[in-house]
Amino acid sequence: MKFRTFKYPFALILVSFGFVQIADAQTRVAETSKLSQEVSVLRKQGPKGLEVFLKSHANTLNTSSSGAVLPSPALRVALDELCQQRDCYASRLYWYTDIEQAKAAARTSGKPILSLRLLGRLDQDLSCANSRFFRVALYPNVEISKLLQDRFILHWQSVRPVPKVTIDFGDGRKLERTITGNSIHYILDVSGRPIDAIPGLYSPKAFLRQLQQAELAVKNYSKLTPSDRESYLRKYHSDRLNSIQAQWVADLSRLGIQSPPKLVEIPSNPSQPPTAEIASSLAVSKMRVETPMLTALQSGAERNQNALAEITDEKVWNKIAQLYAADVKLDGNSISLIRAKKSPSTNTQEDNLPIIVKKFEATMALDTVRNEYMLHSQIHQWFMQGRQTRSVEALNEQVYGQLFLTPSSDPWLGLFPSDSYSAIDNDGIR
């Protein structure tokens, strides 16, 4: 009996499979190239270019808008490049990165400018923590996205690169995080003059209210003669500060709190830059992510868990935050984005998602009240006093130095205290 060996059919299958792989790769390259050419043309057309892109890809994007199916990686990358914002498929917002172009668009449209200042870049995954939370909780929110599209010119600018930490577990796994850094939205008139600012992370409803109040202030300001504008701004910020103080007293009264909580203690030695732990404590949502990293990087004597508890009065702040629980609810778009960005290895059960959302909403509520009562109050006072508020650059320098405690004079952002000892050659500086 003779046996035949059938080599060719198997070889044909392998060859066919190889052709399919090559064809798929060529298709992806062709799609990426086509999208890149499209983006390079439409980016120059501003927000209208984004509208054209969204319409031409409406079928794909509308199918994925529920979050059940993501747009293709190539389409997501193209949108991020066109919008200059990471995860633009969820927010669909166009951002200028040149302030002069933003001012020209504002003059043409008559809209105010919302100018974001952040560490890192808004179009990259690893920008500072608060800017990442904006991209999840605020920009994709249906109400906020519509308001920003219709009534603001959007601009962002990086203050400095964001520090990154990579932990290599030695078995092929790596954990990447950013450390320290805060973000702020400035509301500018068409000339780029600061009218108000929204420091740090706010809940969706609170952020909406801040935008609407500031937009009205810009409109009223623009109608006045130059000689009347400064007095209007002083009164506007005085009224806002009085409103915040009245609400503060009302909140404490509702809770029966006699001694007001404190936010953070400024270091007693002004010549020493604030440490990264103190700067991190200014934003609770950011602190939740960064504190384990900061703690791990320090010696035992420098671990800050007890210090953080002492300087934040978190129990009292949590009680105040709970009064505004209704303001922090994330909408379906934001929750879909959270689901899409979660790692499969840490989110094997869908049941985890409600827990993650609930915890994030709770820390966002805490950030909101502390940012409004403490940081925004200080900004209002600066406007009332006319302290470095005419220029957004001067105001931003003051904000990062005195509010966020990450002054430009400290190149190490509080991560390298001058009085610390590491027992590493050159203190680990490479």
C-alpha positions as CSV (number, residue, x, y, z in Angstrom):
1,M,0.0,0.0,0.0
2,K,1.3,3.5,-0.9
3,F,0.7,6.6,1.1
4,R,0.6,10.1,-0.4
5,T,1.7,13.2,1.4
6,F,-0.3,16.2,0.6
7,K,2.1,19.0,1.0
8,Y,0.7,21.6,-1.4
9,P,-2.7,22.2,0.0
10,F,-1.2,22.9,3.5
11,A,1.4,25.2,1.8
12,L,-1.4,26.9,0.0
13,I,-3.2,27.5,3.2
14,L,-0.1,29.1,4.8
15,V,0.5,31.2,1.7
16,S,-3.1,32.3,1.7
17,F,-3.0,33.2,5.4
18,G,0.2,35.1,4.8
19,F,-1.4,37.0,1.9
20,V,-4.4,37.9,4.2
21,Q,-2.1,39.2,6.9
22,I,-0.2,41.3,4.4
23,A,-3.4,42.5,2.8
24,D,-4.8,43.5,6.3
25,A,-1.6,45.3,7.1
26,Q,-1.6,47.2,3.8
27,T,-5.2,48.1,4.4
28,R,-4.4,49.5,7.8
29,V,-1.4,51.5,6.5
30,A,-3.6,52.8,3.6
31,E,-6.3,53.8,6.1
32,T,-3.8,55.6,8.4
33,S,-2.2,57.4,5.5
34,K,-5.6,58.6,4.2
35,L,-6.8,59.7,7.6
36,S,-3.5,61.5,8.2
37,Q,-3.8,63.5,4.9
38,E,-7.4,64.3,5.8
39,V,-6.4,65.6,9.2
40,S,-3.6,67.7,7.9
41,V,-6.0,69.6,5.7
42,L,-8.9,69.8,8.2
43,R,-6.9,70.8,11.2
44,K,-6.1,74.2,9.5
45,Q,-9.9,74.8,9.1
46,G,-10.4,75.0,12.9
47,P,-13.7,73.7,14.5
48,K,-15.4,73.6,11.1
49,G,-12.7,71.1,9.9
50,L,-13.6,68.9,12.8
51,E,-17.3,69.1,11.8
52,V,-16.4,68.0,8.3
53,F,-14.4,65.0,9.7
54,L,-17.2,64.0,12.0
55,K,-19.8,64.1,9.2
56,S,-17.6,62.1,6.8
57,H,-17.1,59.4,9.4
58,A,-20.5,59.6,11.0
59,N,-21.5,56.0,10.4
60,T,-18.5,54.6,12.2
61,L,-18.5,57.1,15.0
62,N,-22.2,56.9,15.7
63,T,-22.0,53.2,15.9
64,S,-19.4,53.4,18.6
65,S,-20.9,56.4,20.5
66,S,-22.6,54.0,22.9
67,G,-19.2,52.8,24.0
68,A,-20.1,49.2,23.1
69,V,-17.8,49.3,20.1
70,L,-14.8,51.6,19.9
71,P,-13.7,53.4,16.7
72,S,-10.7,51.8,15.0
73,P,-7.3,52.7,16.5
74,A,-6.5,54.6,13.3
75,L,-9.6,56.7,13.5
76,R,-9.1,57.4,17.2
77,V,-5.5,58.5,16.5
78,A,-6.6,60.7,13.6
79,L,-9.3,62.4,15.8
80,D,-6.8,63.0,18.6
81,E,-4.5,64.7,16.1
82,L,-7.3,66.8,14.6
83,C,-8.7,67.9,18.0
84,Q,-5.3,68.0,19.8
85,Q,-7.0,66.1,22.7
86,R,-6.7,62.5,23.8
87,D,-9.9,60.5,23.5
88,C,-11.5,63.1,21.3
89,Y,-13.9,60.5,19.9
90,A,-15.8,60.9,23.2
91,S,-15.7,64.7,23.6
92,R,-15.5,65.9,19.9
93,L,-13.9,69.2,20.9
94,Y,-11.5,71.2,18.9
95,W,-8.6,72.7,20.8
96,Y,-6.2,75.4,19.7
97,T,-2.6,75.1,20.9
98,D,-1.6,78.6,19.7
99,I,-3.0,81.4,21.8
100,E,-2.8,83.9,19.0
101,Q,-4.9,81.7,16.7
102,A,-7.4,81.2,19.6
103,K,-7.7,85.0,20.1
104,A,-8.2,85.4,16.3
105,A,-11.0,82.8,16.4
106,A,-12.5,84.5,19.5
107,R,-12.5,87.9,17.8
108,T,-14.2,86.5,14.7
109,S,-16.8,84.5,16.6
110,G,-17.3,86.9,19.6
111,K,-16.9,83.9,22.0
112,P,-14.7,83.9,25.1
113,I,-11.7,81.7,25.3
114,L,-11.4,78.7,27.7
115,S,-7.7,78.3,28.1
116,L,-6.4,75.2,29.9
117,R,-3.0,75.2,31.5
118,L,-1.6,71.8,32.5
119,L,1.5,69.7,33.0
120,G,2.2,67.6,30.0
121,R,0.1,67.6,26.9
122,L,-3.7,67.2,26.5
123,D,-3.3,65.0,23.4
124,Q,-1.1,62.5,25.3
125,D,-2.3,59.7,27.6
126,L,0.1,60.6,30.4
127,S,-0.7,64.2,31.0
128,C,-1.1,65.3,34.6
129,A,-3.8,63.5,36.6
130,N,-6.3,66.4,36.7
131,S,-6.2,66.9,33.0
132,R,-6.9,63.2,32.5
133,F,-9.9,63.5,34.8
134,F,-11.1,66.4,32.7
135,R,-11.0,64.2,29.7
136,V,-13.1,61.6,31.4
137,A,-15.5,63.5,33.7
138,L,-16.0,66.9,32.0
139,Y,-15.2,67.1,28.3
140,P,-17.3,64.0,27.2
141,N,-20.2,65.1,29.3
142,V,-23.1,65.8,26.9
143,E,-24.1,69.1,28.4
144,I,-20.5,70.3,28.9
145,S,-19.4,69.2,25.4
146,K,-22.3,71.1,23.8
147,L,-21.7,74.2,25.8
148,L,-18.0,74.2,25.0
149,Q,-18.6,73.6,21.3
150,D,-21.3,76.3,21.0
151,R,-20.1,79.1,23.2
152,F,-16.3,78.9,23.8
153,I,-13.0,78.9,21.9
154,L,-10.9,76.2,23.4
155,H,-7.1,76.4,23.9
156,W,-4.5,74.5,25.9
157,Q,-0.9,75.2,26.8
158,S,1.6,73.0,28.7
159,V,3.2,74.7,31.7
160,R,6.0,72.2,31.8
161,P,6.5,68.4,31.1
162,V,4.8,66.2,33.6
163,P,7.0,63.9,35.8
164,K,6.5,60.2,35.0
165,V,7.4,57.1,37.1
166,T,7.7,53.6,35.7
167,I,7.8,50.6,38.0
168,D,9.4,47.6,36.3
169,F,8.3,44.4,38.1
170,G,11.0,42.4,36.4
171,D,8.7,39.9,34.7
172,G,7.7,41.9,31.7
173,R,5.1,43.9,33.6
174,K,5.5,47.7,34.0
175,L,3.3,50.2,35.7
176,E,3.4,53.8,34.4
177,R,2.1,56.8,36.3
178,T,2.5,60.6,36.5
179,I,3.4,62.4,39.7
180,T,2.5,65.9,40.9
181,G,1.1,68.7,38.7
182,N,-2.3,70.5,38.7
183,S,-4.4,72.1,36.0
184,I,-6.5,75.2,35.7
185,H,-9.0,76.6,33.2
186,Y,-8.8,80.3,32.5
187,I,-11.7,82.2,31.0
188,L,-10.3,85.0,28.7
189,D,-11.9,87.7,26.7
190,V,-11.2,88.0,23.0
191,S,-8.0,89.9,23.7
192,G,-6.7,87.2,26.0
193,R,-7.4,89.2,29.2
194,P,-8.2,86.9,32.2
195,I,-11.8,87.3,33.5
196,D,-12.0,84.3,35.8
197,A,-10.4,81.0,36.5
198,I,-11.5,77.5,37.5
199,P,-8.7,75.8,39.5
200,G,-8.5,72.0,39.5
201,L,-11.2,69.4,39.1
202,Y,-14.9,70.3,39.6
203,S,-17.9,68.1,39.3
204,P,-19.8,68.2,36.0
205,K,-22.7,70.4,37.3
206,A,-20.4,72.7,39.2
207,F,-18.1,73.1,36.2
208,L,-21.2,74.0,34.1
209,R,-22.2,76.7,36.5
210,Q,-18.7,78.1,36.6
211,L,-18.6,78.3,32.8
212,Q,-22.0,80.0,32.6
213,Q,-21.1,82.5,35.3
214,A,-17.8,83.4,33.6
215,E,-19.3,83.6,30.2
216,L,-21.8,86.1,31.4
217,A,-19.0,88.1,33.1
218,V,-17.1,88.2,29.8
219,K,-20.2,89.5,27.9
220,N,-20.8,92.2,30.5
221,Y,-17.2,93.2,30.6
222,S,-16.9,93.5,26.8
223,K,-19.9,95.9,26.7
224,L,-18.2,98.4,29.0
225,T,-15.7,101.2,28.1
226,P,-12.1,100.5,28.9
227,S,-12.2,102.9,31.9
228,D,-15.1,101.0,33.5
229,R,-13.9,97.5,33.0
230,E,-11.5,97.2,35.9
231,S,-14.0,98.4,38.4
232,Y,-16.6,95.9,37.0
233,L,-14.1,93.0,37.4
234,R,-13.4,94.0,41.0
235,K,-17.1,94.1,41.8
236,Y,-17.7,90.8,40.0
237,H,-15.1,89.0,42.0
238,S,-16.1,90.7,45.2
239,D,-19.7,89.5,44.6
240,R,-18.5,86.0,43.8
241,L,-16.3,85.9,46.9
242,N,-19.2,87.1,49.1
243,S,-21.4,84.4,47.6
244,I,-18.8,81.7,48.3
245,Q,-18.4,82.9,51.9
246,A,-22.2,82.9,52.4
247,Q,-22.5,79.4,51.0
248,W,-19.5,78.3,53.2
249,V,-21.3,79.5,56.4
250,A,-24.6,77.9,55.3
251,D,-22.8,74.5,54.7
252,L,-21.2,74.6,58.1
253,S,-24.5,75.6,59.8
254,R,-26.3,72.7,58.1
255,L,-23.7,70.2,59.4
256,G,-23.4,71.8,62.8
257,I,-19.6,72.3,62.3
258,Q,-18.1,74.9,64.7
259,S,-14.5,74.9,63.6
260,P,-13.9,75.3,59.9
261,P,-11.7,72.6,58.3
262,K,-8.4,73.7,56.8
263,L,-7.0,72.7,53.4
264,V,-3.3,72.6,53.7
265,E,-0.6,74.2,55.7
266,I,2.0,76.2,53.7
267,P,5.5,75.4,54.8
268,S,6.9,77.7,57.4
269,N,10.2,78.2,55.6
270,P,9.3,80.1,52.4
271,S,12.8,79.5,51.0
272,Q,12.2,75.8,50.8
273,P,10.0,74.7,47.9
274,P,6.8,72.9,48.9
275,T,7.2,69.1,48.9
276,A,5.4,67.0,46.3
277,E,3.3,65.5,49.1
278,I,1.9,68.8,50.1
279,A,1.3,69.9,46.5
280,S,-0.4,66.5,45.8
281,S,-2.8,67.0,48.8
282,L,-4.4,70.0,47.1
283,A,-6.3,67.7,44.8
284,V,-8.0,64.6,46.3
285,S,-8.7,62.7,43.1
286,K,-5.1,63.3,42.0
287,M,-3.8,62.4,45.5
288,R,-5.6,59.0,45.4
289,V,-3.5,58.1,42.3
290,E,-0.2,59.7,43.3
291,T,0.2,59.0,47.1
292,P,1.2,55.4,46.8
293,M,3.9,56.4,44.3
294,L,5.1,59.3,46.4
295,T,5.1,57.1,49.6
296,A,7.0,54.3,47.8
297,L,9.7,56.8,46.6
298,Q,10.4,58.1,50.1
299,S,12.3,56.8,53.1
300,G,10.4,55.6,56.1
301,A,11.0,58.9,58.0
302,E,9.5,60.9,55.1
303,R,6.3,58.9,54.7
304,N,3.4,61.3,54.7
305,Q,0.3,59.3,55.5
306,N,-0.2,60.8,59.0
307,A,0.9,64.3,57.8
308,L,-1.7,64.2,55.1
309,A,-4.4,63.2,57.5
310,E,-3.5,66.1,59.8
311,I,-3.4,68.8,57.2
312,T,-6.5,68.0,55.2
313,D,-9.2,67.4,57.9
314,E,-10.7,65.0,55.3
315,K,-13.6,63.8,57.5
316,V,-15.0,67.3,57.8
317,W,-14.4,68.0,54.1
318,N,-16.2,64.8,53.2
319,K,-19.2,65.9,55.1
320,I,-19.3,69.1,53.2
321,A,-18.8,67.3,49.9
322,Q,-21.7,65.0,50.6
323,L,-24.0,68.0,50.5
324,Y,-23.3,68.3,46.8
325,A,-23.5,64.6,45.9
326,A,-26.1,65.3,43.1
327,D,-23.6,67.5,41.3
328,V,-21.0,64.8,40.7
329,K,-22.9,62.1,38.8
330,L,-21.1,61.0,35.7
331,D,-23.2,60.7,32.6
332,G,-23.3,57.7,30.2
333,N,-20.6,59.1,27.9
334,S,-18.1,59.4,30.8
335,I,-18.9,56.0,32.2
336,S,-18.4,54.5,28.7
337,L,-15.0,56.1,28.5
338,I,-14.0,54.8,31.9
339,R,-15.1,51.3,30.9
340,A,-13.1,51.5,27.6
341,K,-9.9,52.7,29.4
342,K,-9.9,50.2,32.2
343,S,-7.3,47.4,32.0
344,P,-8.8,43.9,31.4
345,S,-6.4,42.6,34.0
346,T,-7.8,44.8,36.7
347,N,-11.5,44.9,35.6
348,T,-12.4,41.3,34.9
349,Q,-15.9,41.7,36.2
350,E,-18.3,44.4,35.0
351,D,-19.5,44.6,38.6
352,N,-16.3,46.5,39.4
353,L,-17.3,49.5,37.3
354,P,-20.1,50.9,39.6
355,I,-17.6,50.7,42.5
356,I,-14.9,52.5,40.5
357,V,-17.4,55.2,39.4
358,K,-18.8,55.7,42.9
359,K,-15.3,56.2,44.4
360,F,-14.3,58.6,41.7
361,E,-17.5,60.6,42.1
362,A,-16.8,60.9,45.9
363,T,-13.3,62.2,45.4
364,M,-14.5,64.5,42.7
365,A,-17.1,66.0,45.1
366,L,-14.3,66.5,47.7
367,D,-12.1,68.2,45.1
368,T,-15.0,70.5,44.0
369,V,-15.7,72.0,47.4
370,R,-12.1,72.4,48.4
371,N,-11.2,74.0,45.1
372,E,-14.1,76.4,45.2
373,Y,-13.9,77.4,48.9
374,M,-10.1,77.6,49.1
375,L,-8.4,78.0,45.8
376,H,-11.1,79.9,43.9
377,S,-11.6,82.2,46.8
378,Q,-8.0,83.2,46.7
379,I,-8.2,83.9,42.9
380,H,-11.2,86.1,43.5
381,Q,-9.2,88.1,46.1
382,W,-6.3,88.5,43.6
383,F,-8.7,90.0,41.1
384,M,-10.2,92.3,43.7
385,Q,-6.7,93.5,44.5
386,G,-5.5,93.6,40.9
387,R,-2.6,91.3,41.8
388,Q,-1.0,89.9,38.6
389,T,-4.4,89.4,37.0
390,R,-4.2,91.5,33.8
391,S,-1.9,88.9,32.0
392,V,-2.8,85.2,31.9
393,E,0.9,84.4,32.0
394,A,1.5,86.4,35.2
395,L,-1.6,85.1,36.8
396,N,-0.7,81.5,35.9
397,E,2.8,82.0,37.4
398,Q,1.1,83.1,40.6
399,V,-1.4,80.2,40.6
400,Y,1.2,77.5,40.1
401,G,3.6,79.1,42.7
402,Q,1.2,80.0,45.4
403,L,-2.0,77.9,44.9
404,F,-0.7,74.7,43.4
405,L,2.6,74.9,45.3
406,T,4.6,73.9,42.2
407,P,6.6,77.1,41.5
408,S,8.6,77.4,38.3
409,S,11.6,78.2,40.5
410,D,11.7,74.5,41.6
411,P,12.8,72.3,38.7
412,W,12.1,69.2,40.7
413,L,8.5,69.9,41.5
414,G,9.0,69.1,45.2
415,L,10.3,65.6,44.4
416,F,13.9,66.3,45.4
417,P,14.0,68.1,48.8
418,S,17.4,69.6,49.4
419,D,17.7,68.2,52.9
420,S,16.9,64.6,52.0
421,Y,19.5,61.8,51.8
422,S,19.1,58.8,49.5
423,A,22.4,56.9,49.8
424,I,22.4,56.7,46.0
425,D,25.3,58.1,43.9
426,N,24.5,61.6,42.8
427,D,21.2,61.3,44.7
428,G,19.9,59.2,41.8
429,I,20.0,62.1,39.4
430,R,20.7,60.9,35.9
